[in-house]
Amino acid sequence: MRTKLLIASLFALTAAVVVGYPLAKGAGKGTAPVKAPAAVARMPGKPPRVEVVFVLDTTSSMTDLIDAAKENIWSIATTMAQADPAPDLRMGLVAFRDRGDAYVTRVVDLSSDLDSMYATLMDFEAVGGGDGPESVNEALHDAVHRISWSQDPTSYQVVFLVGDAPPHMDYPDDVKYPETIRAAVAKGIVVNTILAGNDTTTELEWQKIAELNQGEFFQVAQSGSAVAVETPFDADIAALSRALDDTRLFFGDGETQRQLARKEAATDKLHAAGSTASRAKRASFNASAAGHANAYGEHELVDAVANGRVDLGAIAKSDLPPALQGLGADERKQVVEEAGAKRAELTRRIAALAEQRRGYIDENVAARVGTAESLDQKLYDTVKAQAGAKGLRYEADAPAL
């Protein structure tokens, strides 16, 4: 058995950063940063809310990073899920290009349904650009004003701006980024910037944006500089994950069922088109406490009955899953119980294989790439030192691979 090391996305490097407020490191000299609001204590027993939005340049020069992002988005989620206490995790996306391209921005709102976000990410192809500045100002404005950020002052809300070209500062009808950053600070949103490549003009602007928000500036190679892993256990984990998804029985009124049908379509898409490694990583995330919402949500019957949230006999026939509507009460109960038993066995097997996967990575990969001087480790060390500001603790020695 051998491990295939892949050049992966910048996102795998920045995965852990979304759980602690980063600090600017002397960027943008002469520009006064805006003071962030003071932290507010979270109510006891309430899980921390983590809301992260990636603002991603999708022009042609970003092809390698976008392809790698599709491979590693579940590593990001798994790393965030390692926090204690487990967070209520929501992710969103703003893709951007420039005026004259097929689109200027496309917004995917924050959601705990990461399957649907991932299915959208899979559709993005890097096209256009190549002519200098991009519509960074509009993308940042959409990230701050068109995303459904929560009003919870204890939540950690963060934007990662990722690109390789500077903003157009010559569009007269644009809201320029200093104004947008002021609005972000007022909302409690931290903006971090990540430069792909080494364009010096972009570097200066990215540093200014980060400093204005007391955020962090990072720089990586154009293709990303992280190391991801494929293991001999991935295929079995992916197959079991597909079987586990097939145990889901969604219920609810007509509109709820339509929304859930879209979620099921997204899940089918990722199983059909996602790589084996990405599907194995998704299974690991779904097995975490933070991943429960993505796996099942609030309207999955087997989970809801097992946890006592609903009484199977009290659900209107029209709100039941179609497969159960023609059955009697006893038959419905039997189907739900059998699905629950099958799910428990599949979950046990996935957990066992996931543990073997982690051990394989620790033994064969992590020691080679997780050096103290690697960007991965430096980022994770920074997070561990800063995450306490939002009541999050990380005990692992390194981020998830």
N, C-alpha and C positions, 0 to 999 in steps of 0.2 A: 504494500500500500504506500502511496506517496502523496504528498501534499502539493498542490499547485498554487504557487504564489502569484497573485494577480496584482497588477498596478491598479489600485482602487481609488475611490474618489476622496476628495478633500473632506467630504462629509463624514467619513469614518474617523478622520482626525478630529473634527470639531464636534463629534457626537456628544461627548461628555460635557462640553462647555455650556450646553443649554441649561444646566442646572445651577449655575452660580453666576452672579454678576461679575463679568470681566472688568478689568481696569485698564485704562489707557496708559500707554508707556511713552509719554513724551511726544505723542504724535501731533502734527499740525502746529508747530510753534507759533505763538502769538495769538492763537484763537482761544478764547475763554470758554471752558466747558461749562455746561449747565448742571447745577447741582441736582442730583436725583432725589425724589421724595424719600423721607425716612421710612424704614421698614415698620410694618404693622404686625403685631402678634396674631398668629392664626388661632382659631378656636380649638380647644382640645378635642382630639378625636377626628378632626376634619383633615382629610388627606391634602397635601400640598398640590396646588394646581400649577402645572408647567405648560405654557403655551409658546410654541416656537414656530416661526414663519421663515422659510427660506426665500429670499428674493434673488432669483437666479437668472443671469444672463443666458439666453438660449440662442445666441447667434452662433455662426458656424465655427468660430474659433474655440468654442466651449464644448465641442463634440465629445472629447475624451472624458471630461468631467461629468457631463450629463449621462453618458453611458455608464460610467462608474457609479454615479449617484443611484441609478436604477438598481445597481447590484448591492448597494450598501445601506439603503435607507433603513432596513430592519436592524442593522448593527447600531445605528443611531438610537432607534427606539429601545433596543435591548439595553444599551448602556444607560439610558435615562431611567429605565425600569429598575436598575440596580440600587436606586436610592432607598434609604430607610428614613422615614416611612415611604412606601411606594406612592408615587405621584399619580394624580389624575392628569394624564398626558393627552395633549391635543396638538396637532400639527397642521400647518397650512403652507401654501406655496403661492408666490407671485412670480410668474415667468415674464421676462421682458425682452424686447428687441428695440426697435426704433421706428419712428415715423417713416412710412413708405414700405415697411415690411408687412408680412401677412397679418401681424398684430403688433400692438405696442405693449400691452400687458394682458395677461390672463391670470385671473385670481381663483385660487382654490381655498375656500374658507377653512378656518380652524375646525377640526373635528376629531373625535376619538375613533372614528371609523377610518383607520389608516389604510385598510384595503382599498377603499374608494380613492383616497389620495394617491396611493401607489399606482392604481390603474390609470389615473390621469397622467402621472409622471411617465409611465411607460409610453404614452402617446407623443410626448415631446421629442422633437427632432431638432437638432441645431442647424439652423438655416439663416442666411442673411448676414448682415453686419459687414465687417471688413472695411468700413469707411470712417473709422474713428469713433467719436463719442456715441453713446447710446442713451436711451430714455431712462436713465437712472433716477432722475428726479420724479418722474411720474410713477415709476415702480415703487419707490420709497413712500410716496404719498398714498398709493393704493394700499401698501402694507400697513400703514398707520390708520388710514381712514376707511378702508373698505373691508377690513377684516373684523370679524365679530369678537373682539377682545372682551374678556370678562371684566366686570366692574369690581372684582375681588381684589382689594389692595394687598392681600397677602400672597397673591399668585406671582409666579415668576414669568414674565412676558419678555420675549426676546426675538429680535430679527437678526438673521445672518444675511448680509448682502454679499453675494458672490459674483465676481465678474473680472473682466480683464481690460475694460475700456472705461474712460471717464464719463461723467455726466455731460449732457448738452447744457451749457450755461447760457446759450445764445437763443433759446426759444423764449420769446417774450411772454407767452401765455402759460409758461410752466410755473408751478410752485417750486421754488428752489429749495434744495435740501436743508439749509439752515432753519428755514421756517418749519419744515416737516419735522426736523429733529427736535425743535422746541415743543411741538405738539406731542411727540413721542415721550419726551421727558415728563410732560404734564400728565400723560396717561400712565406713566410708570413702565414704559417699554424701553428696554435697552437695545441699542443697535450696534452690532459688531460688523466689521468689514473684513473680507477675505479676498485678497488679490491673487488671481491666477496668472502666473507669468511674472514678468519684470518690467512692465511699462511704468516709467518713472512718473508720468503725468497722472496716471491712475493711482499710483502709490500715494502721491501727495493728497489727492482728493479723498481717498479711502482713509488716510490717517486723520484728516480733518473731520470727516463724518464720525469716526469712532471717538475722537477726543470730545467733540461737541456733546456726546451722549455718555461720556465716561465709559465707553465701550472698549473693545479690544480690536486691534488690527493684526491680521495674520497674512503671511505670504507663502504660497506653495508653487510648485512647478505647474506649468500649463496643464499637464495631464493628471495632476494630483500626486501626492507623495506618500500615501499610506500603503500598508500591506494588508490585504484581506486573504482569507483562507478558504479553500475547498477541502473537505475531509472525506474519508471513506464512509462516514456515517450519514452524509447529507441525503443520499438517494432514499434510504429507508425512512429517515425522518420526514422527508417531503411526501412520500407515499402515505405514511401514517397520518400526516396532517391533512391530506386530501380526504382520507376516510373519516377523520374527526369532523371536518367541516360538513360532511354528508349527514352527520347526526343532528344537525341543527334543524329545529322546527320553529319557524317564525310565526308570530300571531299578532293580531291587532286589527284596527279598522281599515277601511279601504285605502286611505292615504298612507297609513303606516305600512301596509303591505306593499304598496307601490314603492316606497322608499327602501324597504327591505329587499325587494326584488332587484333594485339597482345595486344594493350591496352584494347580493348573491352573484349578480352578473360580474361585478368587479372581482370577486373571489375566483370565479370560474376563469376569468381572463388571466389573473396572475398565475393560476395553476397551469394554464395552457401555454403561456408565453414567458413566464418568469424562469430564471435559471434554477437549477436544482439547489445550488448553494443559497440563493436568496429565499427560496421557499423553506429551506431548513432553518434559516435565521428567523423567518417569520414565525415558524412553529415555536422556537425558543422564546420569542417575545410574547406570543399569545399565552404561553404557559406561565408567564409572570403575572403578579397581581395587577400591574399596570396594564397588561395586555388583555385582561379579561373583557374590557369594554369593546375592544376591536373584535375579539373572537365571538362574543355573544350579544353584547349590548343589553338593552332593557326589555326587548321583546322576543326573547328566545325561550320557548316553552319549557324545554327540559330543564334548563338552568333556573327559570323562574319558579317552577313547581318544586324543584329540589330545595331551593332556598326559602320557600314559603312566601314568596312575593305574590303569588296568585293561587287561586283555587281552581283546579282544572274544571271541576263541575260547574263553576260559576261563569265561565267564559261563554259568551254568546256563540252560537254555531257559526255565524258569519265571520266571526273574528278568529276562528280556529285555522290552523294550517289546512290548505285544501285536502291533503291526504287524510286528515282526521274528520272532516266534516260529514262523511258518509258512514262513520262508525258509531256504534253504541258507546255508552259511558264506560263500560268495562273494557271494551276493546281499545278505546282511547287511552285509558289508564295503562293498559298493557303495553301499547306502543311507546308511550312516554317512558315507562320503566325500563323497557328493553333498550331504548336509545340511551338512557342514563347509564345502564350497566355497560353497554358497548363503549360509551364515551369514557367511563372510568378506566377501562382496560387500555384503550388507545392512549389516554393521557399518561397512564403509568409507563407504557412502552416508550412513548416519546420522551418522557423525563429521563428514563434510563439511558436512552441513546444520546440525549443531549448532554448528559453527564460524561459519557464516553467521549463525545465530541470535544467538550471542554478539556478533558484530560489529554486528548491527542494534541490539541493546540498547545497546551502548556508544555508538553514533552517535546514536540517536534518543531514548533514554530515560535512561540512567544519568546523563548530564550534568545533566539537569533535576531528578532526585530524589536523587542521591547527594551532596548537599552535606555539607560538613564538620560542620554542626550537626545533621544528621538523626540520628534514633535508630538507624537502620540502621548508619550509619557509625561512630557512637560505640560501639555494641556490637561491631562488627567490630574496631575499633581496640583495644578492651579485650581481646578474645580474642587478637589478635596479640601483645599485650604479656604475656599470662598463660599462653599455651598451652605455653610452653617447660617449665613445671613437669612436664608429662607427656610431654615429648619430641616435641611436635607443633609444626610450623612452618607458617605461612600466608604466602604471598608475594603473593597477589592484593591488589589495592587495595580491593576491596569484596566483600561476600557475593554469592552467586549469586542471580539473579532468575529 
